[in-house]
Amino acid sequence: MGMTRSKLGAAAMAAVLLFVASQAAAKPARCFTTDDGYYPCDFQLTDGSGSFEISAPGYPTFSLLVESPGFASAYGNFDGTRSVPLPGTYVRQRDEPACWASDATDTRICAW
């Protein structure tokens, strides 16, 4: 009976890990940034508060870290080696919730 419980426990753990992995997987999306325009990208949630990362070959990788509902810090990785903070606080746009805009530069980062 101990072996059966052990197998059930292992199966349950495997199911949880599979679920977590599927939630973390990048999904195809359509992105827009002020500097790059529209392009196909990969979208990946990075935490439970709505933080995300967008990436695509030939484009910078952008990360938005939600600090409170509707407000985020943004980072750009332009050379593939390090992320740099982008100016201002990024605010989720009421007219287009897929977009976030810097309150300092009006730069937009969007993902659908």
Backbone as numpy.savetxt, mean C-alpha at the origin, in Angstrom:
# Nx Ny Nz CAx CAy CAz Cx Cy Cz
-4.66 -39.63 19.96 -5.47 -38.45 19.96 -4.61 -37.19 19.96
-3.43 -37.26 20.64 -2.53 -36.12 20.65 -2.05 -35.79 19.25
-1.82 -36.80 18.44 -1.37 -36.59 17.08 -2.46 -35.92 16.25
-3.72 -36.27 16.46 -4.81 -35.67 15.72 -4.94 -34.19 16.06
-4.85 -33.85 17.33 -4.90 -32.45 17.73 -3.74 -31.67 17.13
-2.58 -32.30 17.12 -1.41 -31.65 16.55 -1.62 -31.37 15.06
-2.18 -32.33 14.35 -2.44 -32.17 12.91 -3.50 -31.09 12.69
-4.53 -31.07 13.52 -5.57 -30.04 13.39 -4.98 -28.66 13.67
-4.15 -28.58 14.68 -3.51 -27.31 15.01 -2.63 -26.82 13.87
-1.87 -27.74 13.28 -1.01 -27.38 12.16 -1.84 -26.94 10.95
-2.96 -27.63 10.70 -3.82 -27.27 9.58 -4.44 -25.89 9.80
-4.86 -25.62 11.03 -5.45 -24.31 11.34 -4.40 -23.21 11.17
-3.19 -23.44 11.63 -2.12 -22.46 11.48 -1.80 -22.23 10.00
-1.78 -23.28 9.21 -1.52 -23.14 7.77 -2.61 -22.31 7.11
-3.86 -22.51 7.51 -4.97 -21.75 6.94 -4.84 -20.27 7.29
-4.46 -19.97 8.53 -4.28 -18.58 8.95 -3.14 -17.94 8.16
-2.02 -18.64 8.01 -0.90 -18.09 7.27 -1.25 -17.87 5.80
-2.01 -18.78 5.21 -2.44 -18.62 3.83 -3.32 -17.39 3.68
-4.23 -17.18 4.63 -5.10 -16.01 4.60 -4.27 -14.73 4.71
-3.35 -14.67 5.64 -2.51 -13.49 5.84 -1.69 -13.23 4.59
-1.12 -14.26 4.00 -0.31 -14.10 2.79 -1.16 -13.57 1.64
-2.39 -14.05 1.51 -3.24 -13.60 0.41 -3.63 -12.14 0.60
-3.77 -11.68 1.84 -4.11 -10.29 2.10 -2.92 -9.38 1.81
-1.70 -9.89 1.95 -0.51 -9.08 1.75 -0.05 -9.08 0.29
-0.61 -9.92 -0.54 -0.17 -10.01 -1.93 -0.53 -8.75 -2.70
0.38 -8.35 -3.57 0.12 -7.19 -4.42 -0.96 -7.54 -5.43
-1.79 -6.55 -5.75 -2.88 -6.74 -6.70 -2.71 -5.75 -7.84
-3.03 -6.17 -9.07 -2.94 -5.23 -10.19 -3.88 -4.06 -9.98
-3.41 -2.88 -10.34 -4.21 -1.66 -10.17 -3.85 -0.67 -11.27
-4.58 0.42 -11.29 -4.28 1.55 -12.16 -3.85 2.68 -11.24
-2.68 3.22 -11.48 -2.15 4.27 -10.61 -2.04 5.59 -11.35
-1.96 6.64 -10.55 -1.71 7.98 -11.07 -0.84 8.70 -10.06
0.19 9.37 -10.56 0.94 10.32 -9.74 1.09 11.59 -10.57
1.20 12.70 -9.89 1.28 13.98 -10.56 2.44 14.01 -11.55
3.58 13.46 -11.18 4.76 13.50 -12.05 4.73 12.46 -13.17
4.07 11.32 -12.95 4.14 10.21 -13.91 2.87 9.98 -14.70
1.76 10.60 -14.33 0.49 10.36 -15.02 -0.10 9.02 -14.65
-0.91 8.44 -15.55 -1.57 7.16 -15.33 -0.68 6.02 -15.80
-0.67 4.90 -15.05 0.09 3.73 -15.46 -0.39 2.50 -14.70
-0.21 1.30 -15.28 -0.57 0.08 -14.56 0.45 -0.16 -13.45
-0.03 -0.62 -12.31 0.87 -0.82 -11.17 0.39 -2.00 -10.33
1.19 -2.29 -9.32 0.81 -3.25 -8.28 0.49 -2.46 -7.03
-0.63 -2.82 -6.40 -1.10 -2.17 -5.17 -1.02 -3.20 -4.05
-0.44 -2.79 -2.92 -0.34 -3.71 -1.79 -0.65 -2.98 -0.49
-1.67 -3.47 0.23 -1.92 -2.96 1.57 -0.76 -3.38 2.46
-0.35 -2.49 3.35 0.78 -2.82 4.21 0.42 -2.91 5.69
-0.80 -2.52 6.03 -1.27 -2.69 7.41 -2.79 -2.58 7.46
-3.34 -2.72 8.64 -4.78 -2.71 8.80 -5.42 -1.33 8.80
-4.61 -0.28 8.81 -5.17 1.08 8.85 -5.36 1.68 7.45
-5.00 0.93 6.41 -5.16 1.43 5.05 -3.88 1.90 4.39
-2.76 1.78 5.09 -1.48 2.14 4.48 -1.23 1.22 3.28
-0.55 1.76 2.27 -0.32 0.94 1.08 0.95 1.35 0.37
1.33 0.50 -0.60 2.47 0.75 -1.46 2.05 0.50 -2.89
2.49 1.36 -3.81 2.27 1.12 -5.23 3.64 1.02 -5.90
3.74 0.12 -6.87 5.01 -0.05 -7.57 4.74 -0.52 -8.99
5.69 -0.22 -9.87 5.62 -0.66 -11.26 7.02 -0.52 -11.86
7.38 -1.45 -12.75 8.69 -1.33 -13.40 8.80 0.01 -14.14
9.93 0.68 -13.96 10.17 1.94 -14.63 9.59 3.16 -13.93
8.94 2.96 -12.78 8.34 4.06 -12.02 8.83 4.01 -10.58
8.80 5.16 -9.88 9.14 5.12 -8.46 8.12 4.27 -7.69
8.55 3.75 -6.57 7.66 3.06 -5.64 7.23 4.07 -4.59
5.92 4.17 -4.36 5.40 5.10 -3.37 4.74 4.33 -2.24
4.96 4.81 -1.02 4.35 4.24 0.18 3.59 5.34 0.89
2.35 5.05 1.28 1.58 5.95 2.12 1.34 5.27 3.45
1.69 5.93 4.52 1.51 5.39 5.87 0.42 6.19 6.55
-0.75 5.58 6.71 -1.88 6.26 7.32 -1.59 6.47 8.81
-1.61 7.72 9.22 -1.33 8.07 10.62 -2.60 8.23 11.42
-3.66 8.72 10.77 -5.00 8.80 11.35 -5.95 8.81 10.16
-7.22 8.50 10.37 -8.14 8.41 9.23 -8.09 9.65 8.34
-7.74 9.43 7.06 -7.69 10.50 6.08 -6.39 11.28 6.00
-5.40 10.94 6.85 -4.13 11.66 6.87 -2.97 10.67 6.86
-1.97 10.94 5.99 -0.86 10.00 5.83 0.45 10.72 5.57
1.52 10.02 5.84 2.86 10.43 5.40 3.15 9.63 4.14
3.89 10.24 3.23 4.21 9.54 1.98 5.72 9.48 1.78
6.15 8.42 1.12 7.56 8.19 0.84 7.69 7.75 -0.60
8.77 8.17 -1.24 9.05 7.74 -2.60 10.41 7.09 -2.68
10.47 5.99 -3.41 11.74 5.33 -3.67 12.02 5.52 -5.16
12.92 6.44 -5.48 13.15 6.84 -6.86 14.33 6.12 -7.51
15.18 5.53 -6.69 16.37 4.89 -7.25 16.50 3.41 -6.91
15.49 2.86 -6.25 15.52 1.43 -5.91 16.33 1.08 -4.68
16.92 2.08 -4.02 17.75 1.76 -2.86 17.24 2.34 -1.54
16.55 3.49 -1.60 16.09 4.07 -0.33 14.84 4.91 -0.56
14.00 4.96 0.46 12.79 5.77 0.41 13.07 7.12 1.05
12.53 8.15 0.43 12.69 9.50 0.98 11.31 10.05 1.31
11.19 10.79 2.41 9.89 11.38 2.76 9.49 12.44 1.74
8.22 12.46 1.39 7.68 13.48 0.50 7.12 14.61 1.34
7.18 15.86 0.86 6.76 17.00 1.66 5.27 17.00 2.01
4.98 17.49 3.19 3.60 17.69 3.61 2.93 16.45 4.15
1.70 16.65 4.57 0.82 15.57 4.98 -0.07 15.25 3.79
-0.23 13.96 3.49 -1.11 13.56 2.40 -2.52 13.36 2.95
-3.47 14.01 2.31 -4.86 14.02 2.76 -5.70 13.27 1.73
-6.52 12.35 2.22 -7.40 11.59 1.32 -8.43 12.55 0.72
-8.61 12.46 -0.59 -9.49 13.38 -1.31 -10.94 12.95 -1.20
-11.79 13.85 -0.77 -13.22 13.55 -0.60 -13.89 13.25 -1.94
-13.50 13.99 -2.99 -14.14 13.81 -4.30 -13.62 12.57 -5.03
-12.45 12.04 -4.63 -11.87 10.85 -5.24 -11.10 10.09 -4.16
-11.79 9.20 -3.41 -11.16 8.53 -2.26 -9.94 7.67 -2.60
-9.74 7.36 -3.88 -8.56 6.59 -4.28 -7.31 7.47 -4.34
-7.49 8.78 -4.16 -6.39 9.73 -4.29 -6.06 10.40 -2.96
-4.78 10.64 -2.80 -4.25 11.36 -1.66 -3.43 12.51 -2.19
-3.54 13.71 -1.60 -2.82 14.89 -2.07 -2.04 15.53 -0.93
-0.84 15.99 -1.25 -0.01 16.66 -0.27 -0.58 18.05 0.02
-0.68 18.39 1.30 -1.15 19.72 1.66 -0.07 20.78 1.44
1.17 20.34 1.14 2.27 21.28 0.92 2.53 21.53 -0.58
2.26 20.53 -1.42 2.64 20.66 -2.83 1.51 20.37 -3.81
0.37 19.88 -3.34 -0.74 19.44 -4.18 -0.38 18.25 -5.06
0.74 17.59 -4.78 1.10 16.36 -5.48 0.10 15.28 -5.12
-0.38 14.54 -6.12 -1.37 13.49 -5.88 -0.80 12.11 -6.16
-1.22 11.16 -5.34 -0.92 9.74 -5.53 -2.26 9.01 -5.46
-2.60 8.26 -6.53 -3.90 7.58 -6.61 -3.70 6.12 -7.00
-4.61 5.28 -6.56 -4.60 3.87 -6.97 -6.03 3.35 -6.98
-6.43 2.78 -8.13 -7.76 2.19 -8.29 -7.65 0.71 -8.51
